[in-house]
Each structure stands twice: as C-alpha cells, then as structure tokens.
Amino acid sequence: MAEDFAVLDFALVDAPPREVARAMAKCEPAGDAPEAASTGLLGRLFGGRRNKAAPEPAALLIQPHGTLPQGVLAREMLDDMGFGGTDHEARLSAPVGTDGLTLIELRERTDGAPSPRLLALSRALGKAEVLAFRLSGGRHSGGEFAFTVYSGGSVTRRLQVYRTSGEAEWQPSQSGAAHPLEAKAQPESDAPGDLIPPSRQAALLAQLGIDADELLVNRNAYAEVLELSTRPGGTPTANLPEQTPASPEADTQDRGSWEDEVTQLLVDAVGDALPEHEQVPWLDALTADLEAGHTRAALERARELLARGNRPEALRRAAAQRLAQLFGLEE
C-alpha cells in the first residue's frame, strides 16, 4: 500500500452495505459541515462575516460509481486548513474476509482519540461490532496507529501508539478487555511501539481471512460497492432496495425462471473454469445428477468447478450460495 498520506482510517462490520449506508446517513448530522468549514484559514479570517443562518448542506447520498477517487480515502495532510475534502465521503465494499464483512473507508479528522463518526455508527447499528484501524503514512510528522472496537455506541477495546515526531518516543495506550482476535496476534515485544504497529494490524486482519496488502487495493474483489458523499445528484440511502435472499419455494413456483437462472449460473461457471471441449460434457454430467435426484452431488460438483475458476472470489462464492438456495440446500 502506498504511504503518500498523513492518516488512513478504515473499519469492518458484520452488516450489509445497505444497512451501513442507511445508518451512516442517519447518524451523521448534515449540520456539522458549516462548523467544520470555519476551521480552515479562510473560515477563520471571514468567519465573523459569515451568515449565521446559513442553510445546512445536503445529506449523505449514494453516488454513481466512480464519483470518489479510485485510491484510498486518506487525509493527505494532518493540517489541511479545511481544504482536504469533505469528511462525509465514504466507500462501502463487501463481502470482505471469511465472514463476508463490509469494509468502510472514510476520512476521519479526529486525532489521538476514538472516532465520533464510528461511535455514532456503532450506536445506530446496535450490537454489531465495528472494528476500526488507523495507520499513519509518510506525510505524518510523527505517527499514529490504532485498533479500536466499537459496540452499541461505546468503545469496548482500544490499542494506540502515537508520537509527535520521528525522533520522539512512541506513547502507547490501551483500554478495555482484549478482543478475541488479539489471542493469535500478540505483540512482537514489550516495546511501546510494538503495541499495535502495522505488522500487528495485519495479523489481526489475517484472523478475519483478510490480506492487508490487498484490502484497499483490489477493488475487483468486491461484489458490492457503495460510494457516499454529500455531493448533489446522488440517491437518498432510504431509496436503496432491501436485499432479501430468495427462498427456494418461491423460485420453484416458476419452473422456467428457476431453470433459466440455474442454467445461466452454470454456463458462466463452465465458461470461466473449463476449456470449450469440456464444457458440454460437464453440463451433461451435472444434468444427469439432477435428473437422478442427486441434488447434493450436483451442488458439490458445481462448487468444485466454481473453486477452480478465475473470476473474483466474491463472485464465485455468491454463485455457489445462490445455487445452494435454488437447489434448496442452503445451510
């Protein structure tokens, strides 16, 4: 990961992107922006002349793909004097890791303390844990690294190291009970800077089945990505459709529709994993399994094929889950 930034923040949560987007839009008051703008140089110079009754900015909206920059959503400078972009930009990507978590990328301007935005988000999400990570890059005058767990609007665990300059000593701090992820990601030593350096952050992510080097780089790995900002022209988060899994009973009411979807999933799978001369024989063998009533065997055959494919893992995993639903074998 490139380190041409001052501070980088991201979080993981076990909730669908749509639910996270609605919660973020609800718990981030639009009225925060005018006060934040006044902290910049021009805001301080002309703040006294500003209209005190200025209208509130637009709410957080779902933006078209490509609205946000392709790179990481990081603060480029520690003191950007109000010109560093909106605090309300965020990107939600899923599924991530072995548990299919949602990745939250955001710009957090609070230094040396828990994130007010993530505290509010965790309160809105209820019992779902929000696992937050902070890294500092080459543009930070010293450094700050942290791992924070939020739940129900509270900080239940926080590990942090901070220093004001490259020559200063690391200042460690920790609070709350150890999180289960820490058991297999212990500090390398008792040195202050080893409490939560990037290497331990990567070890914590590895416990979730996440490669730290790919997390914010490989955008093609995610089946669903939502971009949020207060920019005009977006879609209110309340208009996002509910994502409910279809039941096998509902699918089989229309046999033609059921067969069309199964066929498309299997054709995509064989086209991805097999040479052309092997595709029809493979489909014939799976059809024979289904006609003989060996549905589970057919599903296992399809799963094995999907595992051999070259498409993004998230797409192949989603196809396997959908086939299990259609075959009535969802676990």
C-alpha atoms as a printed R data frame, in Angstrom:
    type eleno elety resid chain resno       x       y       z
1   ATOM     1    CA   MET     A     1   0.000   0.000   0.000
2   ATOM     2    CA   ALA     A     2   1.351   3.435  -0.922
3   ATOM     3    CA   GLU     A     3   2.087   5.604   2.127
4   ATOM     4    CA   ASP     A     4   1.847   9.020   0.465
5   ATOM     5    CA   PHE     A     5  -0.682  10.258   3.017
6   ATOM     6    CA   ALA     A     6  -0.837  11.504   6.599
7   ATOM     7    CA   VAL     A     7  -3.594   9.383   8.128
8   ATOM     8    CA   LEU     A     8  -5.660   6.475   6.825
9   ATOM     9    CA   ASP     A     9  -8.761   5.087   8.542
10  ATOM    10    CA   PHE     A    10 -10.954   2.101   7.713
11  ATOM    11    CA   ALA     A    11 -13.321  -0.193   9.576
12  ATOM    12    CA   LEU     A    12 -15.018  -3.577   9.227
13  ATOM    13    CA   VAL     A    13 -18.511  -4.532  10.346
14  ATOM    14    CA   ASP     A    14 -20.756  -7.581  10.082
15  ATOM    15    CA   ALA     A    15 -23.671  -5.797   8.415
16  ATOM    16    CA   PRO     A    16 -24.714  -5.413   4.742
17  ATOM    17    CA   PRO     A    17 -23.539  -2.278   2.898
18  ATOM    18    CA   ARG     A    18 -27.131  -1.066   2.512
19  ATOM    19    CA   GLU     A    19 -27.708  -1.229   6.261
20  ATOM    20    CA   VAL     A    20 -24.416   0.535   6.945
21  ATOM    21    CA   ALA     A    21 -25.209   3.261   4.393
22  ATOM    22    CA   ARG     A    22 -28.600   3.966   5.955
23  ATOM    23    CA   ALA     A    23 -27.081   4.066   9.432
24  ATOM    24    CA   MET     A    24 -24.312   6.451   8.352
25  ATOM    25    CA   ALA     A    25 -26.775   8.800   6.670
26  ATOM    26    CA   LYS     A    26 -28.973   8.780   9.758
27  ATOM    27    CA   CYS     A    27 -26.279   9.307  12.388
28  ATOM    28    CA   GLU     A    28 -24.064  11.881  10.620
29  ATOM    29    CA   PRO     A    29 -25.782  15.247  11.112
30  ATOM    30    CA   ALA     A    30 -25.620  17.328   7.958
31  ATOM    31    CA   GLY     A    31 -25.302  20.420  10.147
32  ATOM    32    CA   ASP     A    32 -21.729  19.501  11.104
33  ATOM    33    CA   ALA     A    33 -20.284  20.733   7.829
34  ATOM    34    CA   PRO     A    34 -20.600  24.531   8.274
35  ATOM    35    CA   GLU     A    35 -18.678  24.455  11.576
36  ATOM    36    CA   ALA     A    36 -16.007  22.218  10.057
37  ATOM    37    CA   ALA     A    37 -15.587  24.611   7.154
38  ATOM    38    CA   SER     A    38 -14.928  27.517   9.513
39  ATOM    39    CA   THR     A    39 -11.820  25.810  10.895
40  ATOM    40    CA   GLY     A    40  -9.944  26.460   7.642
41  ATOM    41    CA   LEU     A    41  -7.779  29.533   7.107
42  ATOM    42    CA   LEU     A    42 -10.408  31.430   5.110
43  ATOM    43    CA   GLY     A    43 -13.069  30.385   7.570
44  ATOM    44    CA   ARG     A    44 -11.098  31.869  10.458
45  ATOM    45    CA   LEU     A    45 -10.458  35.097   8.557
46  ATOM    46    CA   PHE     A    46 -14.022  35.640   7.410
47  ATOM    47    CA   GLY     A    47 -15.952  33.646   9.984
48  ATOM    48    CA   GLY     A    48 -17.268  36.797  11.639
49  ATOM    49    CA   ARG     A    49 -18.883  37.891   8.376
50  ATOM    50    CA   ARG     A    50 -20.481  34.535   7.638
51  ATOM    51    CA   ASN     A    51 -24.251  34.377   7.642
52  ATOM    52    CA   LYS     A    52 -25.128  32.680  10.913
53  ATOM    53    CA   ALA     A    53 -28.314  31.296   9.370
54  ATOM    54    CA   ALA     A    54 -26.553  29.524   6.513
55  ATOM    55    CA   PRO     A    55 -28.579  26.571   5.211
56  ATOM    56    CA   GLU     A    56 -27.500  23.081   6.155
57  ATOM    57    CA   PRO     A    57 -25.689  21.098   3.449
58  ATOM    58    CA   ALA     A    58 -27.217  18.126   1.696
59  ATOM    59    CA   ALA     A    59 -27.483  14.785   3.449
60  ATOM    60    CA   LEU     A    60 -25.218  11.822   2.787
61  ATOM    61    CA   LEU     A    61 -26.209  10.301  -0.575
62  ATOM    62    CA   ILE     A    62 -25.369   7.217  -2.630
63  ATOM    63    CA   GLN     A    63 -23.290   8.419  -5.581
64  ATOM    64    CA   PRO     A    64 -22.740   6.881  -9.034
65  ATOM    65    CA   HIS     A    65 -19.762   4.533  -9.215
66  ATOM    66    CA   GLY     A    66 -16.589   6.430  -9.973
67  ATOM    67    CA   THR     A    67 -17.608   9.569  -8.080
68  ATOM    68    CA   LEU     A    68 -14.989   9.023  -5.381
69  ATOM    69    CA   PRO     A    69 -11.277   8.767  -6.184
70  ATOM    70    CA   GLN     A    70 -10.037   5.282  -7.037
71  ATOM    71    CA   GLY     A    71  -7.272   5.430  -4.455
72  ATOM    72    CA   VAL     A    72  -7.601   5.177  -0.708
73  ATOM    73    CA   LEU     A    73  -9.734   7.749   1.122
74  ATOM    74    CA   ALA     A    74  -6.934   9.165   3.232
75  ATOM    75    CA   ARG     A    75  -6.077  12.540   4.716
76  ATOM    76    CA   GLU     A    76  -3.144  13.791   2.691
77  ATOM    77    CA   MET     A    77  -2.008  16.303   5.322
78  ATOM    78    CA   LEU     A    78  -2.525  16.489   9.083
79  ATOM    79    CA   ASP     A    79  -3.440  20.196   8.968
80  ATOM    80    CA   ASP     A    80  -5.185  20.747   5.653
81  ATOM    81    CA   MET     A    81  -6.810  24.050   6.786
82  ATOM    82    CA   GLY     A    82 -10.216  22.880   5.655
83  ATOM    83    CA   PHE     A    83  -9.231  22.084   2.068
84  ATOM    84    CA   GLY     A    84  -8.861  18.307   2.425
85  ATOM    85    CA   GLY     A    85 -12.251  17.275   1.076
86  ATOM    86    CA   THR     A    86 -15.490  16.503   2.824
87  ATOM    87    CA   ASP     A    87 -15.497  14.442   5.997
88  ATOM    88    CA   HIS     A    88 -18.647  12.773   4.764
89  ATOM    89    CA   GLU     A    89 -17.106  10.863   1.866
90  ATOM    90    CA   ALA     A    90 -17.171   7.108   2.439
91  ATOM    91    CA   ARG     A    91 -16.894   3.899   0.440
92  ATOM    92    CA   LEU     A    92 -18.567   0.632   1.478
93  ATOM    93    CA   SER     A    93 -17.378  -2.647  -0.066
94  ATOM    94    CA   ALA     A    94 -18.483  -6.242   0.507
95  ATOM    95    CA   PRO     A    95 -18.024  -9.084   1.039
96  ATOM    96    CA   VAL     A    96 -14.670  -8.977   2.836
97  ATOM    97    CA   GLY     A    97 -12.875 -11.858   4.560
98  ATOM    98    CA   THR     A    98 -14.172 -15.264   5.562
99  ATOM    99    CA   ASP     A    99 -17.257 -13.810   7.277
100 ATOM   100    CA   GLY     A   100 -18.331 -11.564   4.398
101 ATOM   101    CA   LEU     A   101 -17.862  -8.299   6.312
102 ATOM   102    CA   THR     A   102 -18.416  -4.799   4.962
103 ATOM   103    CA   LEU     A   103 -15.347  -2.586   4.558
104 ATOM   104    CA   ILE     A   104 -15.876   1.071   5.488
105 ATOM   105    CA   GLU     A   105 -13.386   3.591   4.085
106 ATOM   106    CA   LEU     A   106 -13.682   7.120   5.417
107 ATOM   107    CA   ARG     A   107 -11.725  10.259   6.235
108 ATOM   108    CA   GLU     A   108 -11.605  10.779   9.993
109 ATOM   109    CA   ARG     A   109 -10.298  14.132  11.262
110 ATOM   110    CA   THR     A   110 -10.158  13.292  14.970
111 ATOM   111    CA   ASP     A   111  -6.580  12.566  16.047
112 ATOM   112    CA   GLY     A   112  -5.458  10.733  19.158
113 ATOM   113    CA   ALA     A   113  -8.985   9.726  20.197
114 ATOM   114    CA   PRO     A   114 -11.826   7.406  19.128
115 ATOM   115    CA   SER     A   115 -13.773   8.380  16.021
116 ATOM   116    CA   PRO     A   116 -17.037  10.270  16.725
117 ATOM   117    CA   ARG     A   117 -18.389   9.049  13.377
118 ATOM   118    CA   LEU     A   118 -17.762   5.392  14.154
119 ATOM   119    CA   LEU     A   119 -19.108   5.803  17.684
120 ATOM   120    CA   ALA     A   120 -22.339   7.146  16.218
121 ATOM   121    CA   LEU     A   121 -22.418   4.419  13.576
122 ATOM   122    CA   SER     A   122 -21.973   1.675  16.166
123 ATOM   123    CA   ARG     A   123 -24.832   3.153  18.170
124 ATOM   124    CA   ALA     A   124 -27.061   3.102  15.087
125 ATOM   125    CA   LEU     A   125 -26.091  -0.483  14.203
126 ATOM   126    CA   GLY     A   126 -26.784  -1.837  17.681
127 ATOM   127    CA   LYS     A   127 -24.892  -4.972  18.686
128 ATOM   128    CA   ALA     A   128 -22.757  -5.286  15.538
129 ATOM   129    CA   GLU     A   129 -19.077  -4.726  16.359
130 ATOM   130    CA   VAL     A   130 -17.217  -2.111  14.346
131 ATOM   131    CA   LEU     A   131 -13.515  -2.991  14.085
132 ATOM   132    CA   ALA     A   132 -11.556   0.154  13.221
133 ATOM   133    CA   PHE     A   133  -7.950   0.594  12.116
134 ATOM   134    CA   ARG     A   134  -5.834   3.748  11.849
135 ATOM   135    CA   LEU     A   135  -2.484   3.987  10.076
136 ATOM   136    CA   SER     A   136  -0.196   6.947   9.512
137 ATOM   137    CA   GLY     A   137   1.910   7.457   6.406
138 ATOM   138    CA   GLY     A   138   4.917   9.381   5.198
139 ATOM   139    CA   ARG     A   139   3.223  12.783   5.480
140 ATOM   140    CA   HIS     A   140   2.626  12.410   9.229
141 ATOM   141    CA   SER     A   141   5.147  14.387  11.282
142 ATOM   142    CA   GLY     A   142   5.338  11.543  13.807
143 ATOM   143    CA   GLY     A   143   2.976   8.618  13.654
144 ATOM   144    CA   GLU     A   144  -0.265   7.124  14.931
145 ATOM   145    CA   PHE     A   145  -1.505   3.525  14.747
146 ATOM   146    CA   ALA     A   146  -4.622   2.205  16.433
147 ATOM   147    CA   PHE     A   147  -7.090  -0.666  16.664
148 ATOM   148    CA   THR     A   148 -10.463   0.251  18.152
149 ATOM   149    CA   VAL     A   149 -13.575  -1.847  18.740
150 ATOM   150    CA   TYR     A   150 -16.932  -0.048  18.895
151 ATOM   151    CA   SER     A   151 -20.198  -1.648  20.002
152 ATOM   152    CA   GLY     A   152 -23.539  -0.071  20.801
153 ATOM   153    CA   GLY     A   153 -22.121   3.441  20.829
154 ATOM   154    CA   SER     A   154 -19.220   2.634  23.159
155 ATOM   155    CA   VAL     A   155 -15.534   1.848  22.815
156 ATOM   156    CA   THR     A   156 -15.034  -1.663  24.176
157 ATOM   157    CA   ARG     A   157 -11.341  -2.013  23.246
158 ATOM   158    CA   ARG     A   158  -8.669   0.401  22.069
159 ATOM   159    CA   LEU     A   159  -4.970  -0.028  21.346
160 ATOM   160    CA   GLN     A   160  -2.994   3.023  20.215
161 ATOM   161    CA   VAL     A   161   0.562   4.227  19.772
162 ATOM   162    CA   TYR     A   162   1.351   7.855  18.962
163 ATOM   163    CA   ARG     A   163   4.340  10.163  18.615
164 ATOM   164    CA   THR     A   164   4.620  13.804  17.641
165 ATOM   165    CA   SER     A   165   7.778  13.492  15.535
166 ATOM   166    CA   GLY     A   166  10.037  10.887  14.027
167 ATOM   167    CA   GLU     A   167  12.566  11.416  16.809
168 ATOM   168    CA   ALA     A   168  10.060  11.214  19.684
169 ATOM   169    CA   GLU     A   169   9.322   8.088  21.707
170 ATOM   170    CA   TRP     A   170   6.167   6.112  20.981
171 ATOM   171    CA   GLN     A   171   3.434   6.742  23.553
172 ATOM   172    CA   PRO     A   172   1.264   3.609  23.967
173 ATOM   173    CA   SER     A   173  -2.222   3.458  25.461
174 ATOM   174    CA   GLN     A   174  -4.827   0.733  25.800
175 ATOM   175    CA   SER     A   175  -8.248   0.332  27.359
176 ATOM   176    CA   GLY     A   176 -10.963  -2.294  27.617
177 ATOM   177    CA   ALA     A   177 -10.771  -6.078  27.619
178 ATOM   178    CA   ALA     A   178  -8.682  -7.814  24.956
179 ATOM   179    CA   HIS     A   179 -10.610  -8.711  21.800
180 ATOM   180    CA   PRO     A   180 -10.606 -12.409  20.762
181 ATOM   181    CA   LEU     A   181  -8.679 -11.503  17.592
182 ATOM   182    CA   GLU     A   182  -5.698 -10.485  19.720
183 ATOM   183    CA   ALA     A   183  -5.091 -14.001  21.050
184 ATOM   184    CA   LYS     A   184  -3.334 -15.112  17.855
185 ATOM   185    CA   ALA     A   185  -1.833 -11.719  17.036
186 ATOM   186    CA   GLN     A   186   0.323 -10.918  20.046
187 ATOM   187    CA   PRO     A   187   2.808  -8.000  20.142
188 ATOM   188    CA   GLU     A   188   6.301  -8.887  18.955
189 ATOM   189    CA   SER     A   189   7.828  -7.399  22.113
190 ATOM   190    CA   ASP     A   190   7.082  -5.240  25.138
191 ATOM   191    CA   ALA     A   191   8.487  -2.157  23.403
192 ATOM   192    CA   PRO     A   192   5.956   0.724  23.369
193 ATOM   193    CA   GLY     A   193   5.911   0.908  19.580
194 ATOM   194    CA   ASP     A   194   5.061  -2.789  19.278
195 ATOM   195    CA   LEU     A   195   1.662  -2.460  20.939
196 ATOM   196    CA   ILE     A   196  -0.176  -2.007  17.627
197 ATOM   197    CA   PRO     A   197   2.224  -1.409  14.674
198 ATOM   198    CA   PRO     A   198   1.195  -2.155  11.060
199 ATOM   199    CA   SER     A   199   2.514  -5.712  11.370
200 ATOM   200    CA   ARG     A   200   0.150  -6.466  14.255
201 ATOM   201    CA   GLN     A   201  -2.727  -4.748  12.469
202 ATOM   202    CA   ALA     A   202  -2.060  -7.054   9.512
203 ATOM   203    CA   ALA     A   203  -2.027 -10.060  11.855
204 ATOM   204    CA   LEU     A   204  -5.412  -9.050  13.267
205 ATOM   205    CA   LEU     A   205  -6.813  -8.754   9.746
206 ATOM   206    CA   ALA     A   206  -5.376 -12.159   8.866
207 ATOM   207    CA   GLN     A   207  -7.519 -13.692  11.632
208 ATOM   208    CA   LEU     A   208 -10.516 -12.488   9.605
209 ATOM   209    CA   GLY     A   209  -9.203 -14.006   6.383
210 ATOM   210    CA   ILE     A   210  -8.110 -10.618   5.047
211 ATOM   211    CA   ASP     A   211  -4.857  -9.817   3.252
212 ATOM   212    CA   ALA     A   212  -3.836  -6.369   4.472
213 ATOM   213    CA   ASP     A   213  -1.844  -5.703   1.295
214 ATOM   214    CA   GLU     A   214  -4.904  -6.274  -0.921
215 ATOM   215    CA   LEU     A   215  -7.728  -4.898   1.212
216 ATOM   216    CA   LEU     A   216  -7.722  -1.319  -0.106
217 ATOM   217    CA   VAL     A   217  -6.151  -2.058  -3.477
218 ATOM   218    CA   ASN     A   218  -8.022  -4.889  -5.228
219 ATOM   219    CA   ARG     A   219 -11.356  -3.227  -5.996
220 ATOM   220    CA   ASN     A   220 -12.400  -6.114  -8.267
221 ATOM   221    CA   ALA     A   221 -12.621  -8.451  -5.279
222 ATOM   222    CA   TYR     A   222 -15.914  -6.961  -4.076
223 ATOM   223    CA   ALA     A   223 -19.351  -7.889  -5.383
224 ATOM   224    CA   GLU     A   224 -20.991  -4.748  -3.980
225 ATOM   225    CA   VAL     A   225 -19.559  -1.240  -3.632
226 ATOM   226    CA   LEU     A   226 -21.451   1.854  -2.489
227 ATOM   227    CA   GLU     A   227 -19.963   5.351  -2.723
228 ATOM   228    CA   LEU     A   228 -21.344   8.012  -0.397
229 ATOM   229    CA   SER     A   229 -20.899  11.772  -0.171
230 ATOM   230    CA   THR     A   230 -22.939  14.946   0.246
231 ATOM   231    CA   ARG     A   231 -22.438  15.839  -3.421
232 ATOM   232    CA   PRO     A   232 -25.720  16.822  -5.154
233 ATOM   233    CA   GLY     A   233 -27.264  14.376  -7.602
234 ATOM   234    CA   GLY     A   234 -26.971  11.234  -5.518
235 ATOM   235    CA   THR     A   235 -29.673   8.867  -4.308
236 ATOM   236    CA   PRO     A   236 -31.013   9.009  -0.735
237 ATOM   237    CA   THR     A   237 -29.991   5.948   1.233
238 ATOM   238    CA   ALA     A   238 -33.638   5.412   2.166
239 ATOM   239    CA   ASN     A   239 -34.313   4.580  -1.504
240 ATOM   240    CA   LEU     A   240 -31.923   1.628  -1.527
241 ATOM   241    CA   PRO     A   241 -33.844  -1.617  -2.170
242 ATOM   242    CA   GLU     A   242 -33.875  -4.250   0.522
243 ATOM   243    CA   GLN     A   243 -31.572  -7.179  -0.227
244 ATOM   244    CA   THR     A   244 -33.503 -10.267   0.807
245 ATOM   245    CA   PRO     A   245 -32.467 -13.784  -0.218
246 ATOM   246    CA   ALA     A   246 -34.992 -15.542  -2.378
247 ATOM   247    CA   SER     A   247 -36.497 -18.681  -0.909
248 ATOM   248    CA   PRO     A   248 -36.272 -21.987  -2.827
249 ATOM   249    CA   GLU     A   249 -40.052 -22.355  -2.514
250 ATOM   250    CA   ALA     A   250 -40.659 -19.059  -4.273
251 ATOM   251    CA   ASP     A   251 -38.154 -19.859  -7.004
252 ATOM   252    CA   THR     A   252 -39.609 -23.257  -7.840
253 ATOM   253    CA   GLN     A   253 -43.108 -21.838  -8.315
254 ATOM   254    CA   ASP     A   254 -41.941 -20.704 -11.725
255 ATOM   255    CA   ARG     A   255 -40.016 -23.652 -13.146
256 ATOM   256    CA   GLY     A   256 -38.981 -21.821 -16.266
257 ATOM   257    CA   SER     A   257 -37.469 -18.953 -14.298
258 ATOM   258    CA   TRP     A   258 -35.724 -21.436 -11.967
259 ATOM   259    CA   GLU     A   259 -34.168 -23.318 -14.876
260 ATOM   260    CA   ASP     A   260 -33.098 -20.114 -16.607
261 ATOM   261    CA   GLU     A   261 -31.247 -18.868 -13.538
262 ATOM   262    CA   VAL     A   262 -29.590 -22.217 -12.792
263 ATOM   263    CA   THR     A   263 -28.541 -22.561 -16.418
264 ATOM   264    CA   GLN     A   264 -27.034 -19.069 -16.509
265 ATOM   265    CA   LEU     A   265 -25.074 -19.640 -13.298
266 ATOM   266    CA   LEU     A   266 -23.689 -22.937 -14.589
267 ATOM   267    CA   VAL     A   267 -22.884 -21.637 -18.071
268 ATOM   268    CA   ASP     A   268 -20.959 -18.737 -16.531
269 ATOM   269    CA   ALA     A   269 -19.091 -21.180 -14.292
270 ATOM   270    CA   VAL     A   270 -18.038 -23.590 -17.041
271 ATOM   271    CA   GLY     A   271 -17.051 -20.730 -19.329
272 ATOM   272    CA   ASP     A   272 -14.777 -19.421 -16.597
273 ATOM   273    CA   ALA     A   273 -13.195 -22.691 -15.462
274 ATOM   274    CA   LEU     A   274 -13.190 -25.167 -18.361
275 ATOM   275    CA   PRO     A   275 -11.855 -25.278 -21.916
276 ATOM   276    CA   GLU     A   276 -14.583 -25.282 -24.549
277 ATOM   277    CA   HIS     A   277 -14.388 -29.011 -25.351
278 ATOM   278    CA   GLU     A   278 -15.043 -29.930 -21.699
279 ATOM   279    CA   GLN     A   279 -17.979 -27.623 -21.075
280 ATOM   280    CA   VAL     A   280 -20.853 -29.604 -22.627
281 ATOM   281    CA   PRO     A   281 -19.790 -32.969 -21.099
282 ATOM   282    CA   TRP     A   282 -19.582 -31.332 -17.680
283 ATOM   283    CA   LEU     A   283 -23.060 -29.814 -18.022
284 ATOM   284    CA   ASP     A   284 -24.439 -33.174 -19.193
285 ATOM   285    CA   ALA     A   285 -22.978 -34.907 -16.128
286 ATOM   286    CA   LEU     A   286 -24.493 -32.371 -13.751
287 ATOM   287    CA   THR     A   287 -27.868 -32.610 -15.513
288 ATOM   288    CA   ALA     A   288 -27.756 -36.382 -15.054
289 ATOM   289    CA   ASP     A   289 -27.213 -35.885 -11.322
290 ATOM   290    CA   LEU     A   290 -30.235 -33.612 -11.100
291 ATOM   291    CA   GLU     A   291 -32.479 -35.915 -13.126
292 ATOM   292    CA   ALA     A   292 -31.483 -38.828 -10.885
293 ATOM   293    CA   GLY     A   293 -32.432 -36.828  -7.801
294 ATOM   294    CA   HIS     A   294 -28.814 -36.443  -6.653
295 ATOM   295    CA   THR     A   295 -29.176 -32.737  -5.931
296 ATOM   296    CA   ARG     A   296 -26.460 -32.556  -3.295
297 ATOM   297    CA   ALA     A   297 -23.992 -34.307  -5.586
298 ATOM   298    CA   ALA     A   298 -24.836 -31.802  -8.326
299 ATOM   299    CA   LEU     A   299 -24.260 -28.915  -5.940
300 ATOM   300    CA   GLU     A   300 -20.898 -30.290  -4.820
301 ATOM   301    CA   ARG     A   301 -19.893 -30.750  -8.462
302 ATOM   302    CA   ALA     A   302 -20.790 -27.107  -9.129
303 ATOM   303    CA   ARG     A   303 -18.922 -25.888  -6.053
304 ATOM   304    CA   GLU     A   304 -15.774 -27.728  -7.094
305 ATOM   305    CA   LEU     A   305 -15.967 -26.128 -10.532
306 ATOM   306    CA   LEU     A   306 -16.516 -22.652  -9.105
307 ATOM   307    CA   ALA     A   307 -13.487 -23.095  -6.849
308 ATOM   308    CA   ARG     A   308 -11.336 -23.695  -9.948
309 ATOM   309    CA   GLY     A   309 -12.486 -20.562 -11.754
310 ATOM   310    CA   ASN     A   310 -10.619 -17.326 -12.373
311 ATOM   311    CA   ARG     A   311 -13.334 -14.772 -11.659
312 ATOM   312    CA   PRO     A   312 -13.133 -12.719  -8.437
313 ATOM   313    CA   GLU     A   313 -13.621 -14.936  -5.409
314 ATOM   314    CA   ALA     A   314 -16.571 -12.872  -4.211
315 ATOM   315    CA   LEU     A   315 -18.484 -13.542  -7.441
316 ATOM   316    CA   ARG     A   316 -17.742 -17.264  -7.360
317 ATOM   317    CA   ARG     A   317 -18.758 -17.507  -3.708
318 ATOM   318    CA   ALA     A   318 -22.008 -15.642  -4.415
319 ATOM   319    CA   ALA     A   319 -22.762 -18.017  -7.311
320 ATOM   320    CA   ALA     A   320 -22.234 -21.042  -5.061
321 ATOM   321    CA   GLN     A   321 -24.541 -19.586  -2.412
322 ATOM   322    CA   ARG     A   322 -27.221 -18.827  -4.990
323 ATOM   323    CA   LEU     A   323 -27.081 -22.352  -6.419
324 ATOM   324    CA   ALA     A   324 -27.486 -23.744  -2.909
325 ATOM   325    CA   GLN     A   325 -30.590 -21.571  -2.489
326 ATOM   326    CA   LEU     A   326 -32.035 -22.659  -5.822
327 ATOM   327    CA   PHE     A   327 -31.367 -26.325  -5.054
328 ATOM   328    CA   GLY     A   328 -32.987 -25.978  -1.624
329 ATOM   329    CA   LEU     A   329 -29.752 -26.916   0.152
330 ATOM   330    CA   GLU     A   330 -28.750 -23.625   1.737
331 ATOM   331    CA   GLU     A   331 -27.016 -24.280   5.060
